[in-house]
Amino acid sequence: MIPRTAKSAVGRRILDAFRAAGAVEVAPDILLPADTLLDLYGEDIRARAYLTTDPIRGEVALRPDFTVPVVEMHMAQGAEPARYCYLGEVFRKQDHGDTRPAHPRDNEYLQAGFELFSRAPDADAEVFALFHGILAPCRLSATMGDMDLLLDAVAGLPLSAPRRALLAHHIWRPGRFERLLDRFSAVEPPRHFAINGAPWTGLRSEAEMEARISRLEAGAEGPPLDPAWRTRLHRLFSVAGPAPTALDELRILADHIPAIAEAVERLSARLNAIAARGIDPAAIRFDASHGRHTMEYYDGMTFSFTAEGRPDWPPVASGGRYDALTRVLGQGEAIPAVGGIIRPGLVAELECAPC
């Protein structure tokens, strides 16, 4: 068992590296307003957040992550560009279906992070290279994805706008996504959802549920999807391998899915920028579906660093781009943003492994 002091020492060292990269240290509150957090983190975090009710502040949550409160702070100030870093505990309930040992994924664990708000075209490469350099002594495996590719592919499908919107909403939930594809590939009569006057129950408000019913009814109408498009989507989702090889495959696939062509070229530019920082792109594994298993607010590059031989561990570090999140929290204002987190506790375990 790694002492808390050892984890904290590793966290401070990581924080020092972030500060050396120009970041300003910030410390968001531990108790945060629940409504905004739960809407933005997605269903996984919604189910695992610790919630309570304060007589003055209303429903609040123990901090499940740092990114949303940091973005809220930055967008309220309106300053750009900016670099922030942080170190502190986050709190998440254990997954009922989680069979991994408890120690690497505690309900409460230390998180160190870095967030970059910048319009620079090589911001993705800067953040990835920063994490790569900090974690180099741990000899981790790096994986990269790109939600831009998948979201652009869905946006280019020959379906009605409501159906494309439903697919995009559920792209982080592969099971639901596939069931929607089943529906949209079949000829079916229009579906209508009766409201029978029964009381509303659950976490969602009546307005939220009525809006969802409207979306479901709109998504029930439209011509079926040609099976060829479903095959192309599955081919895109399965692209995986060394980044340069995956890039070649994606360029070929772009001939059949024209909507992803621009995202493919952005990926190429990103890999070139990473190579210019002394990192061999062939040592990075690209997985087109990587971002489907991360936070739902990531809408561009995603990345993770994992420990080989530790399949029971979560990623030692992870992150990505979240431009749309700044637009939501900025009330119309937006700035491109990318960041990530490192788990100091896991780094401490790796450092102590030979002892």
N, C-alpha and C positions, 0 to 999 in steps of 0.2 A: 504494500500500500504506500503510495507516494504521499509524503506529508504535505499539508496545505501550504506550509511555508516554502517548500520546494517549488510547488506550482506557481505560487505568487512571485517567486524570484524569476522563474522563466517568463512569466507574464510581463514583469517589469523590463526584462531584457528585450522582449519583443516590442514592447511599447517604446523603448529607447530607439530601436531601429526605425519604427514608424515616425518618431519625432525627428530623427536624423534625415528622413525623407521629406521633411518640411511640414509635417502634420501638427496641428494644434490639439492638445489633449482636451477632451470634453467628458462630462460625467452626467448623462441623463438620469433622471429620477428612477428609483426602483419601482415605485407605484405609478402606473401610467393610466390615462383614460382608456377604457376598454373599447369604446365604439369604433374609433378610427383604427386601432390596432387589429381588431378582429376582422374588419372588412378588408384590410390590406394584406394580411399574412396568409390568407387562404385557409382551407378547411382543416388541414393537418394541424396547424398551430391553434386554430380556433378550438379544436377538440382537446388540445393538450395545455391550454393556458390555465393558469391559476386565477380564478376570478373571485371577487368579493365586492360588497356594496358598502360605500362610505356614505354616511348620512349627509355630507355636504357635497362631495365630489361626484356622487352617483357610482355607477359600476366602474371598477378599476381592475387592472390586471398586474400581477407581478411581471416585471420586465421579461418577455420571452426572447428578446433580440434587441440589438441596438440600432439597427439601420433606420427603422421608421422614425424613432424620436430624433435621431441625428438629422434626418432629412427635414423633419418638421422645423427643427431649430434653424437649419441653414436657410430654408425657404422663407421663414419669418424675417430673417435678417436681410435676405436678398443680395448677399455678397457673392461674387464669383470672380475668378475661380477660388477654390478653397480645398484644403486637405485637413481632415480630422482623424484623430485616433482615440481609442478608449480601452479601458480594461475594467472588467467587473463581472459579477455573477449574472447569469440568466437562469430562468426557472421554467421548466416544462414538465408536465406529467409524463410518466412512463406510458409507452404504447402498450395496450393490452396484449397485442400479438407479438411483442418484441421478445425474442428468445435469447438475445445477447446478454452476456453478463452485465450486471448493473454498473460496475465501477467505471467503464469508459463513457457511460452515457447517463450520468446521475440526473436526478430531478433538478439539482442545482449544480452548475459548473461554471468555471471561469472562462471568459471569452475576451480575447484581444482582437481589435479590429481597426481597419483603415478605410476611410471613405474619401474619394476624390471627386470633386465637382469641377468639371473642366470641359471646354469645347475642343481641346486639342485632339487631333485625329489619332494620336498614338496613346491615348489615355489607357485603353485596355492593355496594351503592351507594357506600359509603365507599371500598372498595378500587378499584372501577372509576374513581371520580372522582379518586382520588389518581394513578393511572397516566395518566389523561386529562390532568391538569394538568401532570405532569412532561413528557409527550411532546408537549404542544400546539405547541411551536415547530417540531417535525418535520413537522407537517401530515400525519399518518398517517390511514389509514382504520380506523375501529373496527367490529368485528364481535362480536356476542354470540350465544351459544347457551344451551341449557338441557337438560342431560341428564335432569333431573327429568321433563320432559315425555315424553321417549322411554321412560325406564324405567317410568314410570307407565302409559304406553300398553301396553307389553309385559306388565306385571303385570295389566292388565285384559283381556287376550285370553282368549277362552273355550277355553283349552287346559289340559291337565294341568299340575300344578305343576312336574314335572321338565322338561316342554317349555318352559314359560315361563322356567325357570331357565337352560336352554341358550341360549335367545334372548337373555336379558339378558347372559349371559356373553360372547356373541359380538357384541354390538351395536357394539363398536368395530372390528369386522372385517366391513365391509359384504358382501364376497363370501361369507364363511361364513354370515353371517346370512341372505342370500338363499337359499343352498342349503338351510339349515334350513327356511326358509319353504316351499320347494319340497317338501321331505319331509313337513312337517306339514300341507300342503294336499292331500296324496295319501293314498289308502288303501293301506297297505302291511302285509305280514305282520311279526310281531315279529322283531327282529334280536337275535342272540346272538353274543357275541364269545368265541371259544374261547381258552383259555389252554393252550398246547401244551407247556409245560415248557422252552421256549427261554430262554436267558439274557436278562435285562433290559438294555437299552442306552439311552444318551441321558442328558439332564440330569435327568430326573424320577426320583424314587425308585420302588421297587416299590409302596409303599403309595399314592403319588400316582397311579400308573398304574391300580392296581386300583380306586381310588375313581372315576377318570375312566371306566373301563369300566362301572362300576355306573351312573354318571349317564347314559352313552350308552344302556345297555340300558333304563333307566327312561324315557328320552326317546323311545324307539322305539314306545311304546305310547300309544294314545289316539285319539279320534275326529279326523277331519281338520278343518282350519280352514276356515271358510266364506270363499270368495273375497272377500266384501265387506269382511272385516276386513283382508285383505292390501291391498286398495285404499285403505282408510282409513289404514293405516300409511304407505303410500307417499305419500299426500297430506300426512300430517304431516311426513314426512322432507323433503318438497320445499318447505315453507313458507319463504320467504326474501324479504327486502325491507326497506324502512324499518321500524323497530321498531313504530311505532304501527299501520301497515298490517298488519304480520304479526300483531300482537296481535288486531286485528279478525278476521282469518282464523282464528286459533286459537280464538277464542270461538265462531265458527260451527262449527268442527270438533269442539269439545267437546260439541256436541249429539249427535254421532255416536260420539264416544269419551269417554263420561262420566268415565273414570278420569283424564283429564288436566285436568278442570275446576279442581281446587284449584291445580295447578301454573300454570295460565293466570292465575289471580288473583294468585298470588305474583309472576309476571312483571309483571303490571300494577302492583303495589305497588312493585316494584323500579324500574320505569321512572319512576314518580312520584317516588321518592326521588332518582333520578339527576337528574330535572328540577329538583327542589328545590335541587340543588347547582349550578345554572346551566348544565347541559348539555342541549342540545336532543335529545330521544330520536329525533326524525326524522333526525338526523345519524348515528345508529347503525344499522348494518345488522344485522338479526336473521336468523340462519340456523339453522333447527331442527336441521340435521345437523352444525353446527359442532363440537360436542363429540365426534363420532364420530372426529375426526381429531386429538384431543389425548390427553394422558395418561389412562390407564384409571382412575386413582383419582379423577378428577373425577366427581361425582355430582349436581351442581346447575348453577348458572350457569357458563358458560365465556366467555372473551373473548380477543380478539387485536387487536393493532394492526399493520397492514401498510403497507409503503411502496408507493405507487402508482408504476407504471412500473418496478417491480423484481420481476417475476414469478419470477425465479430465487432470490429471497431467502426464507428462513423468516420467520415473524413477528418483528418487532422486539421485541414484548412479547406475553406470553400469560399466562393464569392461569385460576382458577376456584375453585369450592367443592368441598371434599373431606371432608364430614362422616364418611362411613363409614371413611375411613382412620384417623381419630382413635380410632374404636371398636376397630379391629383392633389398633392399636399401644398402645391404652390398656388392653388386657386386660379389656374390658367397660365401662370408663369411656369417656366420649365428651364432646366439646364441639364445637359447630359451628365450622368453620374455612374460611377463604378466603384466597387469596393469589395471587401472580403473580411473573413474572420479566421483566427487561429485558436485552437484549443490548447492553452499552455499545459494543462494537465496531461494530455497525450504526448506532447513534446517532452515533458519531464519523464514520463514512463519510458520513452524511447531512449533518452539520454542515460537512464539508469539501468537499462536492460543488460548491458555487459557486466554490471557490477556483481 
